[in-house]
Amino acid sequence: MSDQVKQLTVVSGKGGTGKTTCLASFVALADDIVIADCDVDAANLYLLMHPEDHETGVFMGAKVAVRDEDLCTRCGICEQTCRFDAITVDAIGEMACEGCGACVVTCPVDALRLEPIEVGHWYVGESEHGPMAHARLLPAAESSGRLVTLVRQKAEDLAYAKGLGLILIDGPPGLGCTTTAALADVDLALVVTEPTLSGMHDMARQIDLIKHFDLTAAVIINKWDINPGNTDELKQYCNDNALPVLGEVPFDPTVTDALAAQEPLVEHNNGPASQAIRDAWANVQELLARL
């Protein structure tokens, strides 16, 4: 292995474009890789990879207000101060608390403090296709960007410890802090999109984000044949922005069968979508080799 571990993050402007389906198949086709599921708000890659986790830990994230009941005089100033209705003289609502600290500052008897709380769990395990780092955020919990960074660090540790030269990262959709954390300093950002108006619009916004970080980007158009006219527009956009289109995957109803069987598509069958993803992976490998 070279001193540098290459990293590929697969992202999408919106959910439901086929990002995880493509990434899972890439994992099944690749050799000597580490897998990282960084879509921590809606983690599901583990359902296809079936890792046996041998290490896990609690992730402490956002801070919330904690009251020292022995010091509290029930004066109600904290309740009057809180803009989020998260605290009363009787209780603190962890789910509503934004951790701003206003109540802590205004408490006349220093009965309040901010403390981090458990917001998720991280896992390191071994799958049939290689070592895997992943995590799951608790419902409605925050600090997901930090959890993504932790998962990526665990994946990098696995890569160096095992002498593996490529990390395949399943990133989150959209433009939030989780996406930024999943894209930071990767060698290739691969955007999976679809020829719908929302898919086209959201892909353009995500490309702007990727350009902002000066990353190499490429595109896969999934379900290209559901609207060939929009596909042509997508390809023209990619051409105008010097974005290589590494694959055009047709609509294939057997994709859902593979998901129901909890298998990567390329292992489930060799249908038209499966073959297109195989071709796309060959193109991805060629591009990675030049980076």
C-alpha positions in Angstrom: 0.0 0.0 0.0 1.2 3.5 -0.7 1.6 6.0 2.1 -1.6 7.7 1.1 -5.0 6.0 1.5 -7.4 7.1 -1.2 -10.9 8.0 -0.3 -14.1 8.0 -2.4 -17.3 9.4 -1.1 -20.6 8.7 -2.8 -23.2 11.4 -2.2 -26.5 12.7 -3.6 -28.3 16.0 -3.7 -31.5 14.4 -2.5 -32.5 11.1 -0.9 -33.7 8.1 -3.0 -31.4 8.5 -6.0 -29.7 5.1 -5.5 -26.6 6.3 -3.7 -26.3 3.4 -1.3 -27.3 0.9 -3.9 -24.4 2.0 -6.1 -22.0 2.2 -3.2 -22.9 -1.3 -1.9 -22.3 -2.8 -5.4 -18.9 -1.0 -5.6 -18.0 -2.5 -2.3 -18.9 -6.0 -3.6 -16.8 -5.4 -6.8 -13.8 -3.9 -5.1 -10.7 -5.6 -3.4 -8.7 -4.5 -0.4 -11.0 -1.8 0.8 -12.4 -0.3 4.0 -16.1 0.5 4.1 -17.4 3.6 6.0 -21.1 4.4 6.3 -21.3 8.1 7.1 -25.0 8.5 6.5 -25.4 8.5 10.3 -28.8 10.1 10.4 -30.3 7.3 8.3 -27.7 4.5 8.4 -28.6 1.5 6.3 -25.5 0.2 4.6 -25.0 -2.3 7.4 -28.2 -4.0 6.2 -26.5 -5.0 3.0 -23.0 -5.6 4.4 -23.9 -7.5 7.5 -20.8 -6.7 9.5 -19.9 -8.6 12.7 -19.1 -5.7 15.0 -16.2 -6.3 17.4 -15.8 -2.8 18.7 -18.4 -0.3 19.7 -18.7 2.9 21.7 -21.0 5.6 22.9 -20.9 9.0 21.1 -21.3 11.9 23.4 -22.5 15.0 21.4 -24.5 18.0 22.0 -24.6 19.6 25.4 -27.8 20.2 27.4 -28.6 22.0 30.6 -28.3 20.0 33.8 -29.7 21.3 37.2 -28.2 20.8 40.6 -31.4 20.3 42.6 -29.6 21.1 45.9 -28.7 24.6 44.7 -31.8 25.4 42.8 -34.2 27.9 44.5 -37.0 27.5 42.0 -36.8 31.3 41.2 -38.0 30.7 37.6 -35.4 33.0 35.9 -34.2 30.1 33.8 -37.7 29.4 32.5 -38.2 33.1 31.6 -34.9 33.2 29.8 -35.1 30.0 27.7 -36.3 30.8 24.1 -37.0 27.2 23.4 -39.3 26.3 26.2 -36.9 23.6 27.3 -36.7 24.3 31.0 -39.2 24.9 33.8 -38.7 25.1 37.5 -39.6 21.4 37.7 -37.9 19.8 34.7 -35.5 20.1 31.7 -36.5 18.8 28.3 -33.4 17.3 26.8 -35.0 17.1 23.3 -35.9 20.7 23.3 -32.7 22.1 24.8 -30.4 23.7 22.2 -27.4 24.0 24.6 -27.2 27.7 24.2 -26.3 28.2 27.8 -28.5 31.2 28.4 -30.1 29.6 31.5 -26.6 28.8 32.9 -25.5 32.4 32.6 -28.7 33.9 34.1 -29.1 31.5 37.0 -28.4 33.6 40.2 -27.2 30.6 42.3 -25.2 28.7 39.7 -27.5 25.7 39.8 -27.3 25.0 36.1 -24.4 23.7 33.9 -24.0 22.3 30.4 -23.1 18.6 30.0 -22.7 16.5 26.9 -25.3 13.7 26.4 -25.3 10.4 24.6 -26.5 11.0 21.0 -25.4 7.9 19.2 -23.2 4.8 18.9 -20.3 3.9 16.6 -19.2 0.5 15.5 -16.2 -1.2 13.9 -16.6 -4.6 12.4 -15.7 -7.1 9.7 -17.9 -7.8 6.7 -17.6 -10.4 3.9 -16.2 -7.6 1.8 -13.8 -6.0 4.3 -13.6 -4.1 7.5 -16.3 -1.5 8.1 -16.8 1.5 10.3 -20.3 2.8 10.8 -22.5 4.6 13.3 -26.1 5.4 14.1 -27.4 8.7 15.5 -30.2 8.5 18.0 -33.6 9.9 16.7 -33.6 13.7 16.7 -30.1 13.8 18.1 -27.6 16.4 17.0 -23.8 16.6 16.4 -24.1 14.3 13.4 -21.2 16.0 11.6 -18.8 15.2 14.4 -20.0 11.6 14.4 -19.3 11.4 10.6 -15.8 12.6 11.3 -15.4 10.0 14.0 -16.5 7.2 11.6 -14.0 8.4 9.0 -11.2 8.4 11.5 -12.1 4.8 12.5 -12.1 3.9 8.8 -8.7 5.5 8.3 -7.3 3.7 11.3 -8.5 0.4 9.8 -7.0 1.2 6.4 -3.5 1.9 7.8 -3.6 -0.9 10.3 -4.6 -3.5 7.7 -2.6 -2.0 4.8 -5.6 -1.2 2.6 -5.4 1.5 0.1 -9.0 2.6 -0.5 -11.9 3.7 1.7 -15.4 3.7 0.1 -17.6 6.1 2.0 -21.4 6.1 1.8 -22.1 9.8 2.4 -25.4 11.5 3.3 -27.7 13.3 0.9 -28.1 17.0 0.9 -25.9 19.9 1.9 -25.7 19.8 5.7 -22.8 19.4 8.1 -22.8 15.6 7.7 -22.3 16.0 3.9 -19.5 18.5 4.5 -17.8 16.1 7.0 -18.1 13.2 4.6 -16.6 15.1 1.7 -13.7 16.9 3.5 -10.4 16.1 1.8 -11.6 13.0 -0.2 -9.9 12.1 -3.5 -13.1 11.8 -5.4 -16.7 12.9 -4.8 -19.1 10.8 -6.8 -22.6 12.3 -7.1 -25.5 9.9 -7.9 -28.4 11.7 -9.4 -31.6 11.0 -11.3 -33.3 12.8 -14.2 -36.1 14.4 -12.2 -36.5 18.1 -11.7 -35.6 17.8 -8.0 -32.7 15.5 -8.7 -31.3 17.9 -11.2 -31.7 21.0 -9.0 -30.3 19.4 -5.9 -27.3 17.9 -7.8 -26.4 21.3 -9.1 -26.4 22.7 -5.5 -24.2 19.8 -4.4 -21.8 20.3 -7.2 -21.4 23.9 -6.0 -20.6 22.6 -2.6 -18.0 20.2 -4.0 -16.4 23.0 -6.1 -16.2 25.2 -3.0 -13.9 22.6 -1.4 -12.0 22.2 -4.6 -12.6 18.4 -4.8 -12.6 16.2 -7.9 -16.1 15.3 -8.8 -17.9 12.8 -11.1 -21.5 11.8 -11.7 -23.6 8.7 -12.1 -27.0 9.1 -13.6 -29.4 6.5 -12.1 -32.7 5.5 -13.8 -31.6 7.5 -16.8 -34.4 6.1 -19.0 -37.3 7.4 -16.9 -36.9 10.8 -18.6 -34.3 10.8 -21.5 -34.9 14.5 -22.1 -33.9 15.4 -18.6 -30.9 13.0 -18.9 -29.7 14.9 -21.9 -29.9 18.1 -19.8 -28.0 16.5 -17.0 -25.3 15.4 -19.4 -25.1 18.8 -21.0 -24.7 20.3 -17.5 -21.9 17.9 -16.7 -20.2 18.7 -20.0 -20.4 22.4 -19.3 -18.9 21.9 -15.9 -16.2 19.4 -16.9 -17.8 16.7 -14.8 -17.2 13.1 -16.2 -20.4 11.0 -16.3 -19.0 7.6 -15.2 -22.2 5.7 -15.5 -25.8 5.7 -16.8 -27.9 3.1 -14.9 -31.3 2.2 -16.3 -34.4 1.7 -14.3 -34.6 -1.9 -13.1 -37.4 -3.3 -10.9 -35.1 -6.1 -9.7 -33.2 -3.5 -7.6 -35.9 -3.6 -5.0 -35.6 -7.4 -4.9 -31.9 -7.1 -4.1 -32.7 -4.7 -1.3 -35.4 -6.9 0.1 -32.9 -9.8 0.0 -30.4 -7.5 1.8 -27.7 -8.1 -0.9 -25.7 -5.8 -3.1 -27.3 -5.6 -6.5 -24.3 -7.0 -8.4 -24.4 -10.1 -6.2 -28.1 -10.5 -6.5 -28.4 -10.6 -10.3 -26.7 -9.6 -13.5 -29.6 -7.5 -14.9 -29.3 -4.2 -16.8 -28.8 -2.0 -13.7 -26.3 -4.5 -12.3 -24.3 -4.5 -15.5 -24.4 -0.7 -15.7 -23.1 -0.4 -12.2 -20.3 -2.8 -13.1 -19.3 -0.6 -16.0 -19.5 2.5 -13.8 -17.2 0.9 -11.2 -14.6 0.2 -14.0 -14.8 3.8 -14.9 -14.4 4.9 -11.3 -11.3 2.7 -10.9 -9.8 4.3 -14.0 -10.4 7.8 -12.6 -9.1 7.0 -9.2 -5.9 5.6 -10.7 -5.2 9.0 -12.3 -5.7 10.9 -9.1 
